[in-house]
């Protein structure tokens, strides 16, 4: 498997009504240690989310998802979590939680190019 790099990913979901456990996939977060890659990609489908609950504020969801992106990229202003190393940021972002924005379990795979793999997963699992 020369040229293949181990990566981990999780699907980011919006759970409009946590008590019902119904969700809409809105993004993917991918971490590859050997390529020093940690990025997220999102798309909010308002109609799908509102089909579960009209009470969901998609602007607020967008704000939370942008925070995910900022932390994953360790951008200035991403707070103390954004200051952690990439592995710790990935583990923090994918930790189990009971909120409107949640992640699936973490799944492994092998890739040659992490950015291409992120795009492929995003197309397959979100769009």
C-alpha positions as CSV (number, residue, x, y, z in Angstrom):
1,X,0.0,0.0,0.0
2,X,2.7,2.4,-0.9
3,X,1.4,6.0,-1.1
4,X,-1.6,5.1,1.0
5,X,-2.2,7.1,4.2
6,X,-4.4,6.1,7.1
7,X,-7.2,8.6,7.7
8,X,-10.2,8.9,10.0
9,X,-13.5,10.6,9.3
10,X,-16.9,11.2,10.8
11,X,-20.1,12.5,9.3
12,X,-21.4,15.7,10.9
13,X,-25.2,15.6,11.5
14,X,-27.9,18.0,12.4
15,X,-30.4,16.4,14.8
16,X,-33.4,18.8,14.8
17,X,-35.1,17.1,17.7
18,X,-32.6,15.2,19.8
19,X,-35.3,13.2,21.6
20,X,-36.4,11.7,18.3
21,X,-32.8,10.8,17.1
22,X,-33.6,11.7,13.5
23,X,-30.8,13.5,11.6
24,X,-29.7,15.1,8.4
25,X,-26.1,14.6,7.2
26,X,-24.6,18.1,6.7
27,X,-20.8,17.6,6.6
28,X,-17.7,15.4,6.9
29,X,-14.6,15.9,9.0
30,X,-11.5,14.1,7.9
31,X,-8.2,13.7,9.8
32,X,-5.0,12.2,8.3
33,X,-2.0,12.3,10.7
34,X,0.7,11.4,8.1
35,X,-0.5,14.2,5.7
36,X,-1.0,16.7,8.6
37,X,-4.6,17.2,7.3
38,X,-7.7,18.1,9.3
39,X,-10.5,19.7,7.5
40,X,-14.3,19.8,7.5
41,X,-16.8,20.4,4.6
42,X,-20.4,21.3,5.1
43,X,-23.6,22.0,3.3
44,X,-26.9,22.9,5.0
45,X,-30.0,21.7,3.2
46,X,-32.7,23.9,4.8
47,X,-35.6,22.0,3.3
48,X,-34.4,18.7,4.7
49,X,-33.8,20.1,8.1
50,X,-37.1,21.9,8.2
51,X,-38.9,18.7,7.2
52,X,-38.0,17.4,10.6
53,X,-38.7,20.6,12.5
54,X,-39.6,24.1,11.5
55,X,-38.2,25.4,14.8
56,X,-34.5,24.9,13.8
57,X,-32.6,28.1,13.2
58,X,-30.4,27.3,10.2
59,X,-28.4,30.5,10.8
60,X,-27.5,29.2,14.3
61,X,-26.6,25.8,12.8
62,X,-24.4,27.6,10.3
63,X,-22.6,29.5,13.1
64,X,-21.9,26.2,14.9
65,X,-20.6,24.5,11.7
66,X,-18.3,27.4,11.0
67,X,-16.9,27.0,14.5
68,X,-16.2,23.3,13.6
69,X,-14.4,24.5,10.5
70,X,-12.4,27.2,12.4
71,X,-11.3,24.7,15.1
72,X,-10.4,22.0,12.6
73,X,-8.1,24.5,10.7
74,X,-6.8,26.0,14.0
75,X,-7.7,29.5,12.8
76,X,-7.1,32.5,15.0
77,X,-10.0,33.1,17.3
78,X,-10.9,29.3,17.5
79,X,-10.3,29.4,21.2
80,X,-8.4,27.0,23.4
81,X,-9.6,23.9,21.5
82,X,-8.2,25.4,18.3
83,X,-4.8,25.7,20.0
84,X,-4.6,21.9,20.5
85,X,-2.7,19.7,18.1
86,X,-4.7,18.2,15.1
87,X,-5.3,14.8,16.7
88,X,-6.7,16.4,19.9
89,X,-8.9,18.8,17.9
90,X,-10.3,15.9,15.8
91,X,-11.1,13.9,18.9
92,X,-12.7,16.9,20.6
93,X,-14.9,17.7,17.5
94,X,-16.0,14.1,17.1
95,X,-16.7,13.4,20.7
96,X,-20.2,12.0,21.5
97,X,-22.6,14.7,22.5
98,X,-26.4,15.1,22.8
99,X,-26.9,18.4,20.9
100,X,-28.4,19.6,17.7
101,X,-25.0,19.2,15.9
102,X,-23.5,15.7,16.4
103,X,-20.9,13.4,14.7
104,X,-21.2,9.8,13.7
105,X,-18.8,7.3,15.0
106,X,-15.3,7.6,13.6
107,X,-14.5,5.4,10.6
108,X,-11.0,4.6,9.2
109,X,-9.7,4.3,5.6
110,X,-6.7,4.7,3.4
111,X,-6.1,7.5,0.9
112,X,-3.5,8.9,-1.4
113,X,-4.8,12.5,-1.2
114,X,-6.8,13.6,1.9
115,X,-8.5,16.6,0.2
116,X,-9.8,14.4,-2.7
117,X,-11.0,11.8,-0.2
118,X,-12.8,14.5,1.8
119,X,-14.6,15.7,-1.3
120,X,-15.5,12.1,-2.3
121,X,-17.0,11.4,1.1
122,X,-18.8,14.7,1.1
123,X,-20.4,13.9,-2.3
124,X,-21.4,10.4,-1.2
125,X,-22.6,11.0,2.3
126,X,-23.9,14.6,2.4
127,X,-25.1,15.7,-1.1
